[in-house]
Amino acid sequence: MDENSFAGADSASDPAVSTAISSALSQALLARYAGPCPRYTSYPTADRFVPLSAGTGSPESGGKPWEALQDVQTLSLYVHIPFCRSLCYFCACNKVITRQYGLASTYLDRVLQEAQWYRERVADVPVTQLHLGGGTPTYLNDSDLTRLIHGLQEVFALQPGEDAEYSIEADPRVLEVETLDTLRGLGFNRLSMGIQDFNPDVQRAINRICPPEQVRALTHAARERGFRSISYDLIYGLPGQDVESLERTIDTVIDLAPDRIALYHYAHLPQRFKAQRLISTDLIPSPESKIAMQLAASRRLIDAGYLFLGMDHFSRPDDPMAAAATRGQLARNFQGYTLMPADALVGLGASAISYSRDGYWQNHHGQKEYAGAISESGQAICRGWQLDDDDRVRQWMIMELMCHLRLRKRDVEARIGRPFAAYFAPELARLQPLIADGLLLNTDDDLEVTERGRWFLRNIASAFDRYLHGSETAAQYSRVL
């Protein structure tokens, strides 16, 4: 595979590309691989984490992965802000619906207290990536957003600029233009807006009313203020959607021209997420309709010049994400594909996950548990995973396949000290149907994802997940399509 084959600019303007999608991705092929599968923002996936104590380590995992923070050269920060003013019925995030702003201000006190716990535990190195997620981070008023960033600066080396990516998730229904000024002043240069769908009927079905004019005004204002990348989150498979309505939403999005687009599949799991029980199952599109939507939306985006990066991500050819993909420099973390990978991530707030070279650790999910733990010891770690050598190899392999679309067998053998085919015989057997379907090439030297296979990266990666196969928990994951 040559270096331009991941996201070559020529493919975006080639009128044969959308035709190729139709011929390469039949309904039968998509249906065959549409079942539940992890997204692999981490390996092992977070559902495998075991109890972990910051005070004593864990007998299950055998160590304290945060101790490796002393040896990093670069750092990412994530802050989880769970508050929202109203309930979106489709949402599966860890959230708190309230209009009592004092709860958010008090929560911020705890986040900054937690940050202090890391003062003596992390090296004084540049923060190349900062991300505020939620919930709705822009629930915070401008004063508290400023207080948060200044508080983080007391502990971590925040150095905003061209060599860093500071991003925030925003709800366009509640985002004020004045807040954009505050965010730029604090160093934020990337804005992600949750759009989901522009169809009024779909918006009513999910309780998220937002006219496109409002998004247009905010997009324009953000560009005027120097946000270098603006991304939209869209969802297909929502209640009341069909191919025609989704195509109209995509046409509006194309007209607004965001730099990046994430086109997610809606996972209807009312048994896990209480809010989704407010959605009428009669309005949920059939699996066949969802596949048709995914195809139609992808064709429209590619015809408009967007490049398909893999999984559910698209970008304009002039966006740095496309250039990074072309150069083989994409990485992946809990926020998805990223340009600014770091040696470690510190996650702050309820349910936030951190990682280092030695493993993962996660905070308490519930507000009460999180608050109690912070008050007692300044940290809220409750579970995690200490990586062993096999975990590290598989983690690296999965990231290579998902980000670079190629796995060099010699590189793997250098890590494991054994022949690839012998060590991964069960995995190669699991990959045979995908190879037969033209999703993957297995040569003497490489495993190489094909153009068609980019749509099935989760399925390909899952073959190397030693904790997945034979497990009874596979159904808990979201469906690929």
Secondary structure, 3 states (H helix, E strand, C coil): CCCCCCCCHHHHHCCHHHHHHHHHCCHHHHHHCCCECCCCCCCCCHHHCEECECCCECCCCCCCHHHHHHHCCCEEEEEEECEECCCCCCCCCCCEECCCHHHHHHHHHHHHHHHHHCCCCCCCCEEEEEEEEECCHHHCCHHHHHHHHHHHHCCCEECCCCCCEEEEEECCCCCCHHHHHHHHHCCCCEEEEEEECCCHHHHHHHCCCCCHHHHHHHHHHHHHCCCCEEEEEEEECCCCCCHHHHHHHHHHHHHHCCCEEEEEECCCCCCCCHHHHHCCHHHCCCHHHHHHHHHHHHHHHHHCCCEEEECCEEECCCCHHHHHHHCCCCEEECCEEECCCCCEEEEECCCCEEEECCEEEEECCCHHHHHHHHHHHCCCEEEEEECCHHHHHHHHHHHHHHHHCEEEHHHHHHHHCCCHHHHCHHHHHHHHHHHHCCCEEECCCEEEECCHHHHHHHHHHHCCCCCCCCCCCHHHCCECC
